[in-house]
Amino acid sequence: MSEIFTNIPKIQYEGKSSKNPLAFRYYDADRVILGKKMSEHLPFAMAWWHNLCAAGTDMFGRDTADKSFGTEKGTMEHAKAKVDAGFEFMQKLGIKYFCFHDVDIIPEAEDINETNRRLDEITDYILEKMQGTDIKCLWGTANMFSNPRFMNGAGSTNSLDVYCFAAAQIKKALELTVKLGGKGYVFWGGREGYETLLNTDVKLEQEHIAALMKMAVTYGRSIGFTGDFYIEPKPKEPMKHQYDFDAATAIGFLRQYGLDKDFKMNIEANHATLAGHTFRHELRISAINGMLGSIDANQGDYLLGWDTDEFPYDVYESTMCMYEVLKAGGLTGGFNFDAKNRRPSNTYEDMFHAYILGMDTFALGLIKAAEMIEDGELDAFVANKYASFNCELGEKIARGECTLEELAARAADMGTCANPGSGRQEYLEGVVNRVMFG
């Protein structure tokens, strides 16, 4: 096999003073942070769909980048060329994981049996490429939003025939994930939602989605899948109202239908933005519910109201992300770059620049988040803020042994309520800046 990314060397760490555009400035895989190597804190993954498939097409224009890799698109030769390109790309960047949808890795056929045959063929080839490397599959999933049959959803569809096709795709994608040693399996309900209530039975649709997920868990466990299932929340786009609006909504859904023991959250930064939340809010809500699983590392544009999937460059945001991840004890999954080059950034070299940017951004975020934790001032302030509950009455409240009458009696004895104290937000933001830039 000939080299695809010619003139691109293996990307090395050269330190923050380096001006080499094809070098890491902050991502030093072997640097130890809080007792673990940076590579262990940051298990990065390549998104097959964006990196090897997306070619700059948008609703106003056709491809700007050549992702044919020297073959004819829509063929199995092209599918294999993408495998070759992907493994060369990951090896040159030192990336240890990849993520995929079923129809990212092969051209979908008109007949599902032929699609499955192609999937078997290409995953055999992927397994061959994995041998002799330390590259693994982070997670797999089924694309149940692109094909016209899913116009009314997959699990939420009105058609029993479409529902069966969705089940068949999930079954096969689970088999492929197990075959490739994947650590997780993702449900992104891109069209699991509705445009208008005039033609929608919301209760029935949610029950059908839950039933499909339960079947997936049962089948996955039966074929040896021991990893986590993930829900990836997103409030809108392509549907107006999507059922997995945000982490809190998705967690409530999982608990309602008894799926919370098998599922965790796959949180995407840009989806948090669309839900009107910060990235760290979604991470915190997932973590406090024991459901922080994996992360889609990207960012959105606050001036645009859609999913731009930009490579992360905001170090403040990555620091806040890593602060939440470190405080939660890490991820069961990893950091998948669900991000794409901007439309005018259309060369092979631009693909490397984008991943170097993203990896360096999260590496610097990890460094600064660790410094913030070691500094201790934020933790100390929060602990002190709630210190009034560190008493016998506070402990009774925590144990669920207190009554309204007891609390009302205390209030009556006080007469006038005490001042809860200053939140000192601006001071704390200054603490963050001191650690970040001091």
C-alpha positions, 0 to 999 in steps of 0.5 A: 500500500502506498502512502496517502498523506505524503509529506506529512510526518509522524506528528511529534511533541515539540513543546509550547515554543515550537512554531512547527505547524505539524507538531504538538505544542501541549499534547505530550502523551507520556507526561504524567498529570495527577498520576496518569499519563496524558494519553490515559486521561485523553483517549482520543478517537477519530470520527470516521464520518467527518474525517474520511467521508465529509468533503465540505458539502453544505446546503448551498454547495458541493464538495470542496475537498477530495476524499476519494483517496485515489478511487471511485466513490461509492465502491468497495475499493473506495471503502477500503481506501478510506480504511487505509487513509484512516489507519495512516492518519491515526498512526501519524497522529498517535490516535488510539481509537476510532468511531463509526456508523455502519454506512460510513464504512461502506456504500449502502446497497439497495438490499440490506442483505448486500449491505450486511455482506459489504459490512462483513467484508470491510470489517474483515479488512479493518481487523487486518489493519488493526493487527500489529497496531494499538488502534482500537474501536471506541464505539460503533453505531447505526446511521438511522437518520440519512436514508429516506425511510427514516424521515419519520424516525427509526424507533419513533417511526409510524411504520412497522416495516421501517421499525424492523429495518432499524432493528436490523441495522442495530443488530448488525452494528452491534455485531460489528462493534463486538467484532472490532472490540468496541468499548461502547455503542451509541444511540443518537436519535437524530430523527427520534422526534417530531415536527408537529403534534397534529400528527404525532403520538408522543407516548407511543413513540417514546415507548417504541424507542425504549422497546428498541433500546431494550432489545438492543441491550438484550441482544448485545449482552447475548453476543458478548458486548460488555461495554456501555450503551450511550445516548447522545443528547441533542435538542433539535436538528434535524427534527424540531423537537427531539426526545433526547433534548439534553442530559437531564431529559435523556436520564429521565427517559432511561430511568422511566423505562428501566434502561439506566443500568446499561446506558450512560451519556455521550455528551457533545459540546455543540449539542449542549450549546443548541440546548441552551446549556454550557458544555460543562453543565451537561457533563456535571448533570451526567456525572452527578447521576453516575452517567458520564460515559463518553464525549464528542469533542467539538464546539459550536458557533454562538452566532449560528443556530445550528450544529457547526461541529467545529474543531475545539480551540477554546481553551477556557471551555476545554479546561472547564470540560476537563475539570468536570471529567477529572472531578468525576474520575474520568470517562468510561469512553473517550474523546471522539472528535465529532468535528469537521474542517471548515469548508475552505480548509480542504487539503490533507494537511488541513485535516492534520492541522485540525486534529493537532488543534483539537488535541492540543486544546484538550491537552492544555485544558487538562493541564490547567484543570489539574492546576485548578484542582491542585490549587484547591481554592474553588473546592474550598469555596464551594465546601464553605458555601454549604458549611451551615449544613454540617450539623446534626440538623443538616445530617438529618435532612441528608438522611431524609429523617427531618420534618417540615415541623422541625424546620418551621420551628427553627425558623420561628426561633430565629424570627428573621432569616440569616444572610446566606452570604455572597456567592462571590462569582466575580472573585471565583472567575478571577481565580480561574483566570489566575490559574489559567493565565497567571 
